[in-house]
Amino acid sequence: MITPDTHETPETHVEKIILWLARKIRTKYQKGQQENQTKLWMVPGVLSSLEEEVLDLNCYHKTAKDQFRQMAKDGRTAKEAFQFLYQEEP
C-alpha cells in the first residue's frame, strides 16, 4: 500500500501523466533525430520499425517483471529496486 496524495484527483493525476509523457517523447524524439540525422516523417518502413519496437517492448516488460520479482524475493527495498530498474535515483 502506498501513502495516498490527498490532493490528487483523477484530473491532476492524468495531467501529470500527460506532462511526463510529453517530456519523455520530446527527449526521445530529439535524441533520435540527432543520432539518425533523418526526418522521421519521411523515413520509409516505419511500420516495420514499429513492429520491432512492439516485440522489444514485450521482452523488456517480461525481463523487468522477472528482475523485480527476484529483487522482492531477495528482500531488496523499493528504493533499491527503483535504482536498479531505472538507473536513476527515486
PDB file of N, CA, C and O in Angstrom, chain B, residues numbered from 101:
ATOM      1  N   MET B 101       0.845  -1.177   0.000  1.00  0.00           N
ATOM      2  CA  MET B 101       0.000   0.000   0.000  1.00  0.00           C
ATOM      3  C   MET B 101       0.887   1.236   0.000  1.00  0.00           C
ATOM      4  O   MET B 101       1.919   1.267   0.671  1.00  0.00           O
ATOM      5  N   ILE B 102       0.489   2.238  -0.742  1.00  0.00           N
ATOM      6  CA  ILE B 102       1.241   3.486  -0.772  1.00  0.00           C
ATOM      7  C   ILE B 102       0.486   4.556   0.003  1.00  0.00           C
ATOM      8  O   ILE B 102      -0.721   4.448   0.221  1.00  0.00           O
ATOM      9  N   THR B 103       1.206   5.580   0.410  1.00  0.00           N
ATOM     10  CA  THR B 103       0.572   6.697   1.092  1.00  0.00           C
ATOM     11  C   THR B 103      -0.155   7.532   0.054  1.00  0.00           C
ATOM     12  O   THR B 103       0.472   8.032  -0.880  1.00  0.00           O
ATOM     13  N   PRO B 104      -1.471   7.695   0.198  1.00  0.00           N
ATOM     14  CA  PRO B 104      -2.214   8.439  -0.824  1.00  0.00           C
ATOM     15  C   PRO B 104      -1.914   9.934  -0.770  1.00  0.00           C
ATOM     16  O   PRO B 104      -1.702  10.503   0.300  1.00  0.00           O
ATOM     17  N   ASP B 105      -1.902  10.548  -1.937  1.00  0.00           N
ATOM     18  CA  ASP B 105      -1.789  12.002  -2.040  1.00  0.00           C
ATOM     19  C   ASP B 105      -3.204  12.548  -1.901  1.00  0.00           C
ATOM     20  O   ASP B 105      -4.026  12.389  -2.803  1.00  0.00           O
ATOM     21  N   THR B 106      -3.484  13.185  -0.781  1.00  0.00           N
ATOM     22  CA  THR B 106      -4.851  13.627  -0.510  1.00  0.00           C
ATOM     23  C   THR B 106      -5.313  14.740  -1.442  1.00  0.00           C
ATOM     24  O   THR B 106      -6.507  15.027  -1.524  1.00  0.00           O
ATOM     25  N   HIS B 107      -4.371  15.368  -2.145  1.00  0.00           N
ATOM     26  CA  HIS B 107      -4.733  16.447  -3.070  1.00  0.00           C
ATOM     27  C   HIS B 107      -4.882  15.949  -4.503  1.00  0.00           C
ATOM     28  O   HIS B 107      -5.291  16.703  -5.386  1.00  0.00           O
ATOM     29  N   GLU B 108      -4.554  14.686  -4.733  1.00  0.00           N
ATOM     30  CA  GLU B 108      -4.626  14.109  -6.078  1.00  0.00           C
ATOM     31  C   GLU B 108      -6.081  13.861  -6.466  1.00  0.00           C
ATOM     32  O   GLU B 108      -6.891  13.407  -5.658  1.00  0.00           O
ATOM     33  N   THR B 109      -6.384  14.167  -7.706  1.00  0.00           N
ATOM     34  CA  THR B 109      -7.689  13.866  -8.280  1.00  0.00           C
ATOM     35  C   THR B 109      -7.432  13.125  -9.590  1.00  0.00           C
ATOM     36  O   THR B 109      -6.302  13.124 -10.078  1.00  0.00           O
ATOM     37  N   PRO B 110      -8.443  12.502 -10.164  1.00  0.00           N
ATOM     38  CA  PRO B 110      -8.223  11.870 -11.467  1.00  0.00           C
ATOM     39  C   PRO B 110      -7.716  12.881 -12.502  1.00  0.00           C
ATOM     40  O   PRO B 110      -6.885  12.539 -13.344  1.00  0.00           O
ATOM     41  N   GLU B 111      -8.200  14.091 -12.445  1.00  0.00           N
ATOM     42  CA  GLU B 111      -7.774  15.119 -13.411  1.00  0.00           C
ATOM     43  C   GLU B 111      -6.318  15.506 -13.215  1.00  0.00           C
ATOM     44  O   GLU B 111      -5.575  15.608 -14.192  1.00  0.00           O
ATOM     45  N   THR B 112      -5.883  15.729 -11.953  1.00  0.00           N
ATOM     46  CA  THR B 112      -4.482  16.099 -11.732  1.00  0.00           C
ATOM     47  C   THR B 112      -3.566  14.916 -12.021  1.00  0.00           C
ATOM     48  O   THR B 112      -2.443  15.095 -12.492  1.00  0.00           O
ATOM     49  N   HIS B 113      -4.045  13.712 -11.740  1.00  0.00           N
ATOM     50  CA  HIS B 113      -3.241  12.525 -11.996  1.00  0.00           C
ATOM     51  C   HIS B 113      -2.987  12.354 -13.495  1.00  0.00           C
ATOM     52  O   HIS B 113      -1.849  12.133 -13.911  1.00  0.00           O
ATOM     53  N   VAL B 114      -4.039  12.455 -14.302  1.00  0.00           N
ATOM     54  CA  VAL B 114      -3.858  12.292 -15.752  1.00  0.00           C
ATOM     55  C   VAL B 114      -3.027  13.442 -16.318  1.00  0.00           C
ATOM     56  O   VAL B 114      -2.273  13.241 -17.270  1.00  0.00           O
ATOM     57  N   GLU B 115      -3.151  14.632 -15.755  1.00  0.00           N
ATOM     58  CA  GLU B 115      -2.339  15.757 -16.223  1.00  0.00           C
ATOM     59  C   GLU B 115      -0.855  15.494 -15.958  1.00  0.00           C
ATOM     60  O   GLU B 115      -0.014  15.797 -16.804  1.00  0.00           O
ATOM     61  N   LYS B 116      -0.534  14.940 -14.803  1.00  0.00           N
ATOM     62  CA  LYS B 116       0.863  14.585 -14.501  1.00  0.00           C
ATOM     63  C   LYS B 116       1.378  13.544 -15.494  1.00  0.00           C
ATOM     64  O   LYS B 116       2.518  13.625 -15.951  1.00  0.00           O
ATOM     65  N   ILE B 117       0.539  12.574 -15.822  1.00  0.00           N
ATOM     66  CA  ILE B 117       0.926  11.540 -16.791  1.00  0.00           C
ATOM     67  C   ILE B 117       1.188  12.165 -18.158  1.00  0.00           C
ATOM     68  O   ILE B 117       2.180  11.839 -18.809  1.00  0.00           O
ATOM     69  N   ILE B 118       0.310  13.058 -18.592  1.00  0.00           N
ATOM     70  CA  ILE B 118       0.447  13.699 -19.897  1.00  0.00           C
ATOM     71  C   ILE B 118       1.716  14.541 -19.956  1.00  0.00           C
ATOM     72  O   ILE B 118       2.438  14.501 -20.953  1.00  0.00           O
ATOM     73  N   LEU B 119       1.995  15.298 -18.908  1.00  0.00           N
ATOM     74  CA  LEU B 119       3.202  16.130 -18.869  1.00  0.00           C
ATOM     75  C   LEU B 119       4.462  15.268 -18.884  1.00  0.00           C
ATOM     76  O   LEU B 119       5.426  15.576 -19.584  1.00  0.00           O
ATOM     77  N   TRP B 120       4.445  14.191 -18.107  1.00  0.00           N
ATOM     78  CA  TRP B 120       5.585  13.275 -18.081  1.00  0.00           C
ATOM     79  C   TRP B 120       5.814  12.671 -19.466  1.00  0.00           C
ATOM     80  O   TRP B 120       6.942  12.631 -19.957  1.00  0.00           O
ATOM     81  N   LEU B 121       4.729  12.201 -20.088  1.00  0.00           N
ATOM     82  CA  LEU B 121       4.826  11.579 -21.401  1.00  0.00           C
ATOM     83  C   LEU B 121       5.329  12.567 -22.453  1.00  0.00           C
ATOM     84  O   LEU B 121       6.147  12.205 -23.299  1.00  0.00           O
ATOM     85  N   ALA B 122       4.854  13.792 -22.408  1.00  0.00           N
ATOM     86  CA  ALA B 122       5.299  14.811 -23.374  1.00  0.00           C
ATOM     87  C   ALA B 122       6.798  15.065 -23.237  1.00  0.00           C
ATOM     88  O   ALA B 122       7.500  15.181 -24.241  1.00  0.00           O
ATOM     89  N   ARG B 123       7.293  15.152 -22.003  1.00  0.00           N
ATOM     90  CA  ARG B 123       8.734  15.367 -21.794  1.00  0.00           C
ATOM     91  C   ARG B 123       9.535  14.179 -22.320  1.00  0.00           C
ATOM     92  O   ARG B 123      10.549  14.359 -22.995  1.00  0.00           O
ATOM     93  N   LYS B 124       9.080  12.965 -22.009  1.00  0.00           N
ATOM     94  CA  LYS B 124       9.793  11.767 -22.449  1.00  0.00           C
ATOM     95  C   LYS B 124       9.814  11.644 -23.972  1.00  0.00           C
ATOM     96  O   LYS B 124      10.849  11.338 -24.563  1.00  0.00           O
ATOM     97  N   ILE B 125       8.670  11.885 -24.598  1.00  0.00           N
ATOM     98  CA  ILE B 125       8.593  11.796 -26.058  1.00  0.00           C
ATOM     99  C   ILE B 125       9.495  12.833 -26.710  1.00  0.00           C
ATOM    100  O   ILE B 125      10.234  12.523 -27.644  1.00  0.00           O
ATOM    101  N   ARG B 126       9.434  14.061 -26.217  1.00  0.00           N
ATOM    102  CA  ARG B 126      10.254  15.127 -26.796  1.00  0.00           C
ATOM    103  C   ARG B 126      11.742  14.772 -26.708  1.00  0.00           C
ATOM    104  O   ARG B 126      12.475  14.903 -27.688  1.00  0.00           O
ATOM    105  N   THR B 127      12.177  14.327 -25.539  1.00  0.00           N
ATOM    106  CA  THR B 127      13.582  13.973 -25.341  1.00  0.00           C
ATOM    107  C   THR B 127      13.990  12.817 -26.253  1.00  0.00           C
ATOM    108  O   THR B 127      15.033  12.882 -26.904  1.00  0.00           O
ATOM    109  N   LYS B 128      13.185  11.771 -26.304  1.00  0.00           N
ATOM    110  CA  LYS B 128      13.490  10.602 -27.137  1.00  0.00           C
ATOM    111  C   LYS B 128      13.497  10.965 -28.623  1.00  0.00           C
ATOM    112  O   LYS B 128      14.371  10.535 -29.376  1.00  0.00           O
ATOM    113  N   TYR B 129      12.522  11.752 -29.026  1.00  0.00           N
ATOM    114  CA  TYR B 129      12.421  12.151 -30.427  1.00  0.00           C
ATOM    115  C   TYR B 129      13.646  12.972 -30.844  1.00  0.00           C
ATOM    116  O   TYR B 129      14.247  12.716 -31.888  1.00  0.00           O
ATOM    117  N   GLN B 130      14.002  13.948 -30.029  1.00  0.00           N
ATOM    118  CA  GLN B 130      15.154  14.796 -30.357  1.00  0.00           C
ATOM    119  C   GLN B 130      16.452  13.996 -30.388  1.00  0.00           C
ATOM    120  O   GLN B 130      17.315  14.239 -31.233  1.00  0.00           O
ATOM    121  N   LYS B 131      16.590  13.046 -29.471  1.00  0.00           N
ATOM    122  CA  LYS B 131      17.771  12.192 -29.462  1.00  0.00           C
ATOM    123  C   LYS B 131      17.833  11.368 -30.747  1.00  0.00           C
ATOM    124  O   LYS B 131      18.894  11.252 -31.360  1.00  0.00           O
ATOM    125  N   GLY B 132      16.699  10.796 -31.154  1.00  0.00           N
ATOM    126  CA  GLY B 132      16.649  10.013 -32.390  1.00  0.00           C
ATOM    127  C   GLY B 132      16.973  10.851 -33.612  1.00  0.00           C
ATOM    128  O   GLY B 132      17.668  10.390 -34.518  1.00  0.00           O
ATOM    129  N   GLN B 133      16.477  12.072 -33.644  1.00  0.00           N
ATOM    130  CA  GLN B 133      16.765  12.956 -34.769  1.00  0.00           C
ATOM    131  C   GLN B 133      18.253  13.268 -34.850  1.00  0.00           C
ATOM    132  O   GLN B 133      18.825  13.290 -35.940  1.00  0.00           O
ATOM    133  N   GLN B 134      18.883  13.509 -33.707  1.00  0.00           N
ATOM    134  CA  GLN B 134      20.319  13.796 -33.687  1.00  0.00           C
ATOM    135  C   GLN B 134      21.141  12.578 -34.101  1.00  0.00           C
ATOM    136  O   GLN B 134      22.103  12.695 -34.860  1.00  0.00           O
ATOM    137  N   GLU B 135      20.749  11.397 -33.589  1.00  0.00           N
ATOM    138  CA  GLU B 135      21.504  10.186 -33.885  1.00  0.00           C
ATOM    139  C   GLU B 135      21.356   9.754 -35.335  1.00  0.00           C
ATOM    140  O   GLU B 135      22.325   9.309 -35.950  1.00  0.00           O
ATOM    141  N   ASN B 136      20.165   9.880 -35.883  1.00  0.00           N
ATOM    142  CA  ASN B 136      19.894   9.360 -37.219  1.00  0.00           C
ATOM    143  C   ASN B 136      19.971  10.405 -38.315  1.00  0.00           C
ATOM    144  O   ASN B 136      20.047  10.058 -39.494  1.00  0.00           O
ATOM    145  N   GLN B 137      19.953  11.662 -37.955  1.00  0.00           N
ATOM    146  CA  GLN B 137      20.018  12.748 -38.939  1.00  0.00           C
ATOM    147  C   GLN B 137      18.976  12.564 -40.040  1.00  0.00           C
ATOM    148  O   GLN B 137      19.260  12.784 -41.218  1.00  0.00           O
ATOM    149  N   THR B 138      17.756  12.154 -39.643  1.00  0.00           N
ATOM    150  CA  THR B 138      16.688  11.970 -40.622  1.00  0.00           C
ATOM    151  C   THR B 138      15.443  12.714 -40.165  1.00  0.00           C
ATOM    152  O   THR B 138      15.331  13.138 -39.014  1.00  0.00           O
ATOM    153  N   LYS B 139      14.526  12.857 -41.087  1.00  0.00           N
ATOM    154  CA  LYS B 139      13.210  13.416 -40.773  1.00  0.00           C
ATOM    155  C   LYS B 139      12.270  12.219 -40.678  1.00  0.00           C
ATOM    156  O   LYS B 139      11.943  11.592 -41.687  1.00  0.00           O
ATOM    157  N   LEU B 140      11.844  11.912 -39.473  1.00  0.00           N
ATOM    158  CA  LEU B 140      11.053  10.706 -39.249  1.00  0.00           C
ATOM    159  C   LEU B 140       9.855  10.619 -40.173  1.00  0.00           C
ATOM    160  O   LEU B 140       9.519   9.534 -40.648  1.00  0.00           O
ATOM    161  N   TRP B 141       9.210  11.738 -40.433  1.00  0.00           N
ATOM    162  CA  TRP B 141       8.015  11.726 -41.270  1.00  0.00           C
ATOM    163  C   TRP B 141       8.318  11.384 -42.726  1.00  0.00           C
ATOM    164  O   TRP B 141       7.400  11.181 -43.521  1.00  0.00           O
ATOM    165  N   MET B 142       9.602  11.319 -43.080  1.00  0.00           N
ATOM    166  CA  MET B 142       9.980  10.975 -44.453  1.00  0.00           C
ATOM    167  C   MET B 142      10.659   9.603 -44.549  1.00  0.00           C
ATOM    168  O   MET B 142      11.050   9.184 -45.638  1.00  0.00           O
ATOM    169  N   VAL B 143      10.799   8.913 -43.434  1.00  0.00           N
ATOM    170  CA  VAL B 143      11.509   7.634 -43.412  1.00  0.00           C
ATOM    171  C   VAL B 143      10.579   6.513 -43.874  1.00  0.00           C
ATOM    172  O   VAL B 143       9.486   6.355 -43.331  1.00  0.00           O
ATOM    173  N   PRO B 144      11.003   5.731 -44.874  1.00  0.00           N
ATOM    174  CA  PRO B 144      10.192   4.578 -45.287  1.00  0.00           C
ATOM    175  C   PRO B 144      10.335   3.443 -44.272  1.00  0.00           C
ATOM    176  O   PRO B 144      11.335   3.356 -43.560  1.00  0.00           O
ATOM    177  N   GLY B 145       9.336   2.590 -44.218  1.00  0.00           N
ATOM    178  CA  GLY B 145       9.421   1.398 -43.385  1.00  0.00           C
ATOM    179  C   GLY B 145       9.131   1.609 -41.910  1.00  0.00           C
ATOM    180  O   GLY B 145       9.544   0.798 -41.081  1.00  0.00           O
ATOM    181  N   VAL B 146       8.427   2.688 -41.563  1.00  0.00           N
ATOM    182  CA  VAL B 146       8.194   2.936 -40.139  1.00  0.00           C
ATOM    183  C   VAL B 146       7.321   1.855 -39.492  1.00  0.00           C
ATOM    184  O   VAL B 146       7.451   1.595 -38.295  1.00  0.00           O
ATOM    185  N   LEU B 147       6.432   1.223 -40.268  1.00  0.00           N
ATOM    186  CA  LEU B 147       5.625   0.164 -39.670  1.00  0.00           C
ATOM    187  C   LEU B 147       6.464  -1.055 -39.332  1.00  0.00           C
ATOM    188  O   LEU B 147       6.192  -1.733 -38.341  1.00  0.00           O
ATOM    189  N   SER B 148       7.467  -1.342 -40.126  1.00  0.00           N
ATOM    190  CA  SER B 148       8.387  -2.432 -39.787  1.00  0.00           C
ATOM    191  C   SER B 148       9.149  -2.096 -38.510  1.00  0.00           C
ATOM    192  O   SER B 148       9.349  -2.954 -37.651  1.00  0.00           O
ATOM    193  N   SER B 149       9.565  -0.852 -38.397  1.00  0.00           N
ATOM    194  CA  SER B 149      10.254  -0.421 -37.176  1.00  0.00           C
ATOM    195  C   SER B 149       9.318  -0.513 -35.979  1.00  0.00           C
ATOM    196  O   SER B 149       9.728  -0.920 -34.892  1.00  0.00           O
ATOM    197  N   LEU B 150       8.064  -0.135 -36.180  1.00  0.00           N
ATOM    198  CA  LEU B 150       7.086  -0.202 -35.105  1.00  0.00           C
ATOM    199  C   LEU B 150       6.902  -1.646 -34.640  1.00  0.00           C
ATOM    200  O   LEU B 150       6.846  -1.903 -33.437  1.00  0.00           O
ATOM    201  N   GLU B 151       6.808  -2.583 -35.568  1.00  0.00           N
ATOM    202  CA  GLU B 151       6.657  -3.986 -35.198  1.00  0.00           C
ATOM    203  C   GLU B 151       7.832  -4.455 -34.351  1.00  0.00           C
ATOM    204  O   GLU B 151       7.644  -5.176 -33.371  1.00  0.00           O
ATOM    205  N   GLU B 152       9.041  -4.050 -34.723  1.00  0.00           N
ATOM    206  CA  GLU B 152      10.224  -4.419 -33.948  1.00  0.00           C
ATOM    207  C   GLU B 152      10.148  -3.842 -32.542  1.00  0.00           C
ATOM    208  O   GLU B 152      10.478  -4.522 -31.571  1.00  0.00           O
ATOM    209  N   GLU B 153       9.714  -2.593 -32.430  1.00  0.00           N
ATOM    210  CA  GLU B 153       9.606  -1.946 -31.121  1.00  0.00           C
ATOM    211  C   GLU B 153       8.560  -2.633 -30.252  1.00  0.00           C
ATOM    212  O   GLU B 153       8.762  -2.791 -29.048  1.00  0.00           O
ATOM    213  N   VAL B 154       7.442  -3.044 -30.851  1.00  0.00           N
ATOM    214  CA  VAL B 154       6.393  -3.738 -30.094  1.00  0.00           C
ATOM    215  C   VAL B 154       6.925  -5.070 -29.565  1.00  0.00           C
ATOM    216  O   VAL B 154       6.656  -5.440 -28.422  1.00  0.00           O
ATOM    217  N   LEU B 155       7.671  -5.778 -30.389  1.00  0.00           N
ATOM    218  CA  LEU B 155       8.263  -7.036 -29.938  1.00  0.00           C
ATOM    219  C   LEU B 155       9.261  -6.788 -28.811  1.00  0.00           C
ATOM    220  O   LEU B 155       9.269  -7.508 -27.813  1.00  0.00           O
ATOM    221  N   ASP B 156      10.100  -5.772 -28.972  1.00  0.00           N
ATOM    222  CA  ASP B 156      11.063  -5.422 -27.926  1.00  0.00           C
ATOM    223  C   ASP B 156      10.355  -5.069 -26.625  1.00  0.00           C
ATOM    224  O   ASP B 156      10.803  -5.458 -25.546  1.00  0.00           O
ATOM    225  N   LEU B 157       9.258  -4.338 -26.721  1.00  0.00           N
ATOM    226  CA  LEU B 157       8.512  -3.915 -25.544  1.00  0.00           C
ATOM    227  C   LEU B 157       8.105  -5.108 -24.684  1.00  0.00           C
ATOM    228  O   LEU B 157       8.219  -5.064 -23.459  1.00  0.00           O
ATOM    229  N   ASN B 158       7.637  -6.162 -25.324  1.00  0.00           N
ATOM    230  CA  ASN B 158       7.248  -7.364 -24.586  1.00  0.00           C
ATOM    231  C   ASN B 158       8.437  -8.000 -23.876  1.00  0.00           C
ATOM    232  O   ASN B 158       8.315  -8.457 -22.740  1.00  0.00           O
ATOM    233  N   CYS B 159       9.568  -8.028 -24.534  1.00  0.00           N
ATOM    234  CA  CYS B 159      10.772  -8.594 -23.922  1.00  0.00           C
ATOM    235  C   CYS B 159      11.221  -7.754 -22.733  1.00  0.00           C
ATOM    236  O   CYS B 159      11.575  -8.293 -21.684  1.00  0.00           O
ATOM    237  N   TYR B 160      11.206  -6.440 -22.898  1.00  0.00           N
ATOM    238  CA  TYR B 160      11.586  -5.556 -21.797  1.00  0.00           C
ATOM    239  C   TYR B 160      10.642  -5.709 -20.622  1.00  0.00           C
ATOM    240  O   TYR B 160      11.086  -5.761 -19.475  1.00  0.00           O
ATOM    241  N   HIS B 161       9.340  -5.783 -20.890  1.00  0.00           N
ATOM    242  CA  HIS B 161       8.361  -5.913 -19.825  1.00  0.00           C
ATOM    243  C   HIS B 161       8.571  -7.202 -19.036  1.00  0.00           C
ATOM    244  O   HIS B 161       8.608  -7.177 -17.806  1.00  0.00           O
ATOM    245  N   LYS B 162       8.708  -8.324 -19.732  1.00  0.00           N
ATOM    246  CA  LYS B 162       8.898  -9.609 -19.060  1.00  0.00           C
ATOM    247  C   LYS B 162      10.197  -9.622 -18.271  1.00  0.00           C
ATOM    248  O   LYS B 162      10.228 -10.126 -17.148  1.00  0.00           O
ATOM    249  N   THR B 163      11.257  -9.083 -18.829  1.00  0.00           N
ATOM    250  CA  THR B 163      12.542  -9.047 -18.139  1.00  0.00           C
ATOM    251  C   THR B 163      12.458  -8.196 -16.880  1.00  0.00           C
ATOM    252  O   THR B 163      12.930  -8.609 -15.821  1.00  0.00           O
ATOM    253  N   ALA B 164      11.864  -7.016 -16.984  1.00  0.00           N
ATOM    254  CA  ALA B 164      11.727  -6.133 -15.818  1.00  0.00           C
ATOM    255  C   ALA B 164      10.869  -6.791 -14.738  1.00  0.00           C
ATOM    256  O   ALA B 164      11.174  -6.685 -13.550  1.00  0.00           O
ATOM    257  N   LYS B 165       9.813  -7.458 -15.144  1.00  0.00           N
ATOM    258  CA  LYS B 165       8.948  -8.152 -14.184  1.00  0.00           C
ATOM    259  C   LYS B 165       9.734  -9.241 -13.458  1.00  0.00           C
ATOM    260  O   LYS B 165       9.628  -9.375 -12.239  1.00  0.00           O
ATOM    261  N   ASP B 166      10.517 -10.011 -14.196  1.00  0.00           N
ATOM    262  CA  ASP B 166      11.328 -11.063 -13.592  1.00  0.00           C
ATOM    263  C   ASP B 166      12.378 -10.476 -12.642  1.00  0.00           C
ATOM    264  O   ASP B 166      12.608 -11.008 -11.556  1.00  0.00           O
ATOM    265  N   GLN B 167      13.011  -9.373 -13.066  1.00  0.00           N
ATOM    266  CA  GLN B 167      14.011  -8.726 -12.212  1.00  0.00           C
ATOM    267  C   GLN B 167      13.368  -8.213 -10.926  1.00  0.00           C
ATOM    268  O   GLN B 167      13.919  -8.387  -9.839  1.00  0.00           O
ATOM    269  N   PHE B 168      12.212  -7.585 -11.052  1.00  0.00           N
ATOM    270  CA  PHE B 168      11.507  -7.034  -9.900  1.00  0.00           C
ATOM    271  C   PHE B 168      11.099  -8.163  -8.941  1.00  0.00           C
ATOM    272  O   PHE B 168      11.255  -8.035  -7.727  1.00  0.00           O
ATOM    273  N   ARG B 169      10.583  -9.253  -9.485  1.00  0.00           N
ATOM    274  CA  ARG B 169      10.198 -10.410  -8.664  1.00  0.00           C
ATOM    275  C   ARG B 169      11.399 -10.947  -7.889  1.00  0.00           C
ATOM    276  O   ARG B 169      11.296 -11.233  -6.696  1.00  0.00           O
ATOM    277  N   GLN B 170      12.539 -11.084  -8.572  1.00  0.00           N
ATOM    278  CA  GLN B 170      13.739 -11.618  -7.912  1.00  0.00           C
ATOM    279  C   GLN B 170      14.224 -10.669  -6.816  1.00  0.00           C
ATOM    280  O   GLN B 170      14.650 -11.121  -5.753  1.00  0.00           O
ATOM    281  N   MET B 171      14.163  -9.370  -7.063  1.00  0.00           N
ATOM    282  CA  MET B 171      14.577  -8.413  -6.036  1.00  0.00           C
ATOM    283  C   MET B 171      13.664  -8.497  -4.820  1.00  0.00           C
ATOM    284  O   MET B 171      14.131  -8.374  -3.688  1.00  0.00           O
ATOM    285  N   ALA B 172      12.367  -8.706  -5.042  1.00  0.00           N
ATOM    286  CA  ALA B 172      11.422  -8.869  -3.926  1.00  0.00           C
ATOM    287  C   ALA B 172      11.768 -10.125  -3.135  1.00  0.00           C
ATOM    288  O   ALA B 172      11.775 -10.103  -1.904  1.00  0.00           O
ATOM    289  N   LYS B 173      12.055 -11.219  -3.838  1.00  0.00           N
ATOM    290  CA  LYS B 173      12.436 -12.466  -3.161  1.00  0.00           C
ATOM    291  C   LYS B 173      13.732 -12.296  -2.372  1.00  0.00           C
ATOM    292  O   LYS B 173      13.905 -12.902  -1.315  1.00  0.00           O
ATOM    293  N   ASP B 174      14.641 -11.470  -2.888  1.00  0.00           N
ATOM    294  CA  ASP B 174      15.923 -11.230  -2.230  1.00  0.00           C
ATOM    295  C   ASP B 174      15.812 -10.227  -1.087  1.00  0.00           C
ATOM    296  O   ASP B 174      16.792  -9.960  -0.391  1.00  0.00           O
ATOM    297  N   GLY B 175      14.614  -9.670  -0.896  1.00  0.00           N
ATOM    298  CA  GLY B 175      14.411  -8.716   0.201  1.00  0.00           C
ATOM    299  C   GLY B 175      14.931  -7.318  -0.091  1.00  0.00           C
ATOM    300  O   GLY B 175      15.186  -6.548   0.835  1.00  0.00           O
ATOM    301  N   ARG B 176      15.090  -6.981  -1.360  1.00  0.00           N
ATOM    302  CA  ARG B 176      15.557  -5.641  -1.718  1.00  0.00           C
ATOM    303  C   ARG B 176      14.493  -4.612  -1.385  1.00  0.00           C
ATOM    304  O   ARG B 176      13.299  -4.914  -1.382  1.00  0.00           O
ATOM    305  N   THR B 177      14.935  -3.396  -1.105  1.00  0.00           N
ATOM    306  CA  THR B 177      13.995  -2.322  -0.796  1.00  0.00           C
ATOM    307  C   THR B 177      13.404  -1.759  -2.078  1.00  0.00           C
ATOM    308  O   THR B 177      13.917  -1.993  -3.173  1.00  0.00           O
ATOM    309  N   ALA B 178      12.330  -1.022  -1.924  1.00  0.00           N
ATOM    310  CA  ALA B 178      11.727  -0.359  -3.084  1.00  0.00           C
ATOM    311  C   ALA B 178      12.718   0.605  -3.717  1.00  0.00           C
ATOM    312  O   ALA B 178      12.771   0.729  -4.941  1.00  0.00           O
ATOM    313  N   LYS B 179      13.503   1.287  -2.892  1.00  0.00           N
ATOM    314  CA  LYS B 179      14.500   2.224  -3.420  1.00  0.00           C
ATOM    315  C   LYS B 179      15.550   1.488  -4.248  1.00  0.00           C
ATOM    316  O   LYS B 179      15.929   1.944  -5.327  1.00  0.00           O
ATOM    317  N   GLU B 180      16.013   0.362  -3.744  1.00  0.00           N
ATOM    318  CA  GLU B 180      16.999  -0.424  -4.491  1.00  0.00           C
ATOM    319  C   GLU B 180      16.427  -0.918  -5.810  1.00  0.00           C
ATOM    320  O   GLU B 180      17.099  -0.881  -6.841  1.00  0.00           O
ATOM    321  N   ALA B 181      15.188  -1.377  -5.771  1.00  0.00           N
ATOM    322  CA  ALA B 181      14.545  -1.855  -6.997  1.00  0.00           C
ATOM    323  C   ALA B 181      14.403  -0.728  -8.008  1.00  0.00           C
ATOM    324  O   ALA B 181      14.682  -0.912  -9.192  1.00  0.00           O
ATOM    325  N   PHE B 182      13.966   0.445  -7.541  1.00  0.00           N
ATOM    326  CA  PHE B 182      13.803   1.585  -8.434  1.00  0.00           C
ATOM    327  C   PHE B 182      15.142   1.953  -9.071  1.00  0.00           C
ATOM    328  O   PHE B 182      15.227   2.145 -10.283  1.00  0.00           O
ATOM    329  N   GLN B 183      16.179   2.049  -8.250  1.00  0.00           N
ATOM    330  CA  GLN B 183      17.503   2.417  -8.768  1.00  0.00           C
ATOM    331  C   GLN B 183      18.002   1.410  -9.797  1.00  0.00           C
ATOM    332  O   GLN B 183      18.576   1.790 -10.818  1.00  0.00           O
ATOM    333  N   PHE B 184      17.783   0.135  -9.528  1.00  0.00           N
ATOM    334  CA  PHE B 184      18.237  -0.891 -10.467  1.00  0.00           C
ATOM    335  C   PHE B 184      17.452  -0.840 -11.770  1.00  0.00           C
ATOM    336  O   PHE B 184      18.040  -0.873 -12.851  1.00  0.00           O
ATOM    337  N   LEU B 185      16.131  -0.760 -11.675  1.00  0.00           N
ATOM    338  CA  LEU B 185      15.288  -0.835 -12.860  1.00  0.00           C
ATOM    339  C   LEU B 185      15.345   0.424 -13.720  1.00  0.00           C
ATOM    340  O   LEU B 185      15.204   0.351 -14.941  1.00  0.00           O
ATOM    341  N   TYR B 186      15.552   1.580 -13.086  1.00  0.00           N
ATOM    342  CA  TYR B 186      15.551   2.846 -13.850  1.00  0.00           C
ATOM    343  C   TYR B 186      16.933   3.473 -13.987  1.00  0.00           C
ATOM    344  O   TYR B 186      17.116   4.408 -14.767  1.00  0.00           O
ATOM    345  N   GLN B 187      17.896   2.972 -13.242  1.00  0.00           N
ATOM    346  CA  GLN B 187      19.246   3.530 -13.267  1.00  0.00           C
ATOM    347  C   GLN B 187      19.244   5.030 -12.961  1.00  0.00           C
ATOM    348  O   GLN B 187      19.959   5.814 -13.586  1.00  0.00           O
ATOM    349  N   GLU B 188      18.415   5.404 -11.975  1.00  0.00           N
ATOM    350  CA  GLU B 188      18.349   6.781 -11.506  1.00  0.00           C
ATOM    351  C   GLU B 188      17.841   6.766 -10.075  1.00  0.00           C
ATOM    352  O   GLU B 188      17.314   5.760  -9.601  1.00  0.00           O
ATOM    353  N   GLU B 189      18.003   7.878  -9.401  1.00  0.00           N
ATOM    354  CA  GLU B 189      17.521   7.999  -8.028  1.00  0.00           C
ATOM    355  C   GLU B 189      16.025   8.250  -8.024  1.00  0.00           C
ATOM    356  O   GLU B 189      15.498   8.916  -8.916  1.00  0.00           O
ATOM    357  N   PRO B 190      15.336   7.715  -7.014  1.00  0.00           N
ATOM    358  CA  PRO B 190      13.888   7.978  -6.922  1.00  0.00           C
ATOM    359  C   PRO B 190      13.595   9.438  -6.609  1.00  0.00           C
ATOM    360  O   PRO B 190      12.432   9.825  -6.499  1.00  0.00           O
TER     361      PRO B 190
END
